[in-house]
Amino acid sequence: MRVTHLGHACLLVEAADRRILVDPGNLSPAWHDLEGLDAVLVTHNHPDHLDLEAAARMLRANPGAAVHTDTLSAQKLREQGLDVTPTSAGEVFTVGDVSVTPVGELHAFNHEAMPRIPNVGYVLRADGEPSLFHPGDAYDADPGEVDVLAHPLSAPWAASRDSIAFVARIAPSSFLPVHDALLSPVGRTMYATHVQNFSGVDDLTYHDLHDGESATF
């Protein structure tokens, strides 16, 4: 499994001869011109988190890609003539030989007026490959046993003991922080120190990928 951090928690995962884009966001333009994708998985839960014009352009360049997203973004993308599948937590689907499990709960996106929409993360598994969990905002999800935790971080999370407890509870063998644009180099270093000192996970390998960097598991 090869994982490339495209910026702002967005990953390109290559496993079992499949190319899967996870969590495209409007602060990471690196995904806009990608081609040769087999699937696109949107973890976030509000269409304002997705550059819909860029997404539509990218999806038209990848007509064979299966697109799984939240209900609101699905509606917006369908208005542009694109075929997308709303994500349901717990519903396992496959991308070639890669199985994908959405995990998480429904929530109202912190606004009483908003419909309840998926607060979802994804677990990717393939025979002979490590498993990877990208929680999106689903910090309370239980993904089962996973090898790699690709944990989105924002500045308020940098020193959060709740975040450290999340890493310890998931207990991966590899930890891949994926930073948003707000987390400073000082914040990255501080978070790495907290994880290494307080995670309680034995033999945890820490991979701090900057934008455009890859790691192979």
Solvent accessible surface area in square Angstrom, and as a share of the most:
residue,aa,sasa,rsa
1,M,16,0.07
2,R,114,0.42
3,V,0,0.00
4,T,14,0.08
5,H,1,0.00
6,L,22,0.11
7,G,3,0.03
8,H,48,0.21
9,A,6,0.05
10,C,0,0.00
11,L,0,0.00
12,L,13,0.06
13,V,0,0.00
14,E,45,0.20
15,A,5,0.04
16,A,28,0.22
17,D,143,0.74
18,R,86,0.31
19,R,74,0.27
20,I,0,0.00
21,L,0,0.00
22,V,0,0.00
23,D,3,0.02
24,P,4,0.02
25,G,8,0.08
26,N,72,0.37
27,L,103,0.51
28,S,2,0.01
29,P,95,0.60
30,A,55,0.43
31,W,0,0.00
32,H,28,0.12
33,D,118,0.61
34,L,28,0.14
35,E,114,0.51
36,G,52,0.50
37,L,9,0.05
38,D,43,0.22
39,A,0,0.00
40,V,4,0.02
41,L,0,0.00
42,V,6,0.03
43,T,0,0.00
44,H,39,0.17
45,N,0,0.00
46,H,26,0.11
47,P,14,0.09
48,D,101,0.52
49,H,66,0.29
50,L,10,0.05
51,D,49,0.25
52,L,39,0.19
53,E,131,0.59
54,A,3,0.02
55,A,3,0.02
56,A,2,0.02
57,R,117,0.43
58,M,2,0.01
59,L,11,0.06
60,R,136,0.50
61,A,48,0.37
62,N,8,0.04
63,P,124,0.78
64,G,70,0.68
65,A,13,0.10
66,A,45,0.35
67,V,9,0.05
68,H,21,0.09
69,T,0,0.00
70,D,1,0.00
71,T,62,0.36
72,L,33,0.16
73,S,0,0.00
74,A,1,0.01
75,Q,100,0.45
76,K,82,0.35
77,L,2,0.01
78,R,125,0.46
79,E,120,0.54
80,Q,64,0.28
81,G,71,0.68
82,L,25,0.13
83,D,131,0.68
84,V,4,0.02
85,T,64,0.37
86,P,45,0.28
87,T,6,0.03
88,S,55,0.35
89,A,52,0.40
90,G,55,0.53
91,E,93,0.42
92,V,91,0.52
93,F,32,0.13
94,T,95,0.55
95,V,9,0.05
96,G,40,0.38
97,D,113,0.59
98,V,1,0.00
99,S,34,0.22
100,V,0,0.00
101,T,26,0.15
102,P,1,0.01
103,V,18,0.11
104,G,15,0.15
105,E,126,0.56
106,L,97,0.48
107,H,43,0.19
108,A,28,0.22
109,F,33,0.14
110,N,140,0.72
111,H,102,0.45
112,E,181,0.81
113,A,103,0.80
114,M,45,0.20
115,P,73,0.46
116,R,152,0.56
117,I,1,0.01
118,P,6,0.04
119,N,26,0.13
120,V,1,0.01
121,G,0,0.00
122,Y,0,0.00
123,V,1,0.00
124,L,0,0.00
125,R,81,0.29
126,A,12,0.09
127,D,149,0.77
128,G,90,0.86
129,E,55,0.25
130,P,29,0.18
131,S,11,0.07
132,L,0,0.00
133,F,0,0.00
134,H,0,0.00
135,P,0,0.00
136,G,0,0.00
137,D,42,0.22
138,A,3,0.02
139,Y,47,0.18
140,D,131,0.68
141,A,8,0.06
142,D,112,0.58
143,P,9,0.06
144,G,42,0.41
145,E,154,0.69
146,V,4,0.03
147,D,53,0.27
148,V,2,0.01
149,L,0,0.00
150,A,0,0.00
151,H,0,0.00
152,P,12,0.08
153,L,4,0.02
154,S,34,0.22
155,A,45,0.35
156,P,112,0.70
157,W,54,0.19
158,A,4,0.03
159,A,49,0.38
160,S,28,0.18
161,R,157,0.57
162,D,110,0.57
163,S,0,0.00
164,I,8,0.04
165,A,59,0.45
166,F,9,0.04
167,V,0,0.00
168,A,39,0.30
169,R,122,0.45
170,I,13,0.07
171,A,58,0.45
172,P,2,0.01
173,S,60,0.39
174,S,13,0.09
175,F,0,0.00
176,L,0,0.00
177,P,0,0.00
178,V,0,0.00
179,H,6,0.03
180,D,21,0.11
181,A,78,0.61
182,L,133,0.66
183,L,15,0.07
184,S,53,0.34
185,P,106,0.66
186,V,115,0.66
187,G,7,0.06
188,R,29,0.11
189,T,92,0.53
190,M,80,0.36
191,Y,0,0.00
192,A,16,0.13
193,T,65,0.38
194,H,36,0.16
195,V,0,0.00
196,Q,122,0.54
197,N,98,0.50
198,F,100,0.42
199,S,6,0.04
200,G,75,0.72
201,V,24,0.14
202,D,125,0.65
203,D,133,0.69
204,L,35,0.17
205,T,65,0.38
206,Y,45,0.17
207,H,47,0.21
208,D,48,0.25
209,L,15,0.07
210,H,98,0.44
211,D,98,0.51
212,G,55,0.52
213,E,76,0.34
214,S,39,0.25
215,A,12,0.10
216,T,104,0.60
217,F,50,0.21
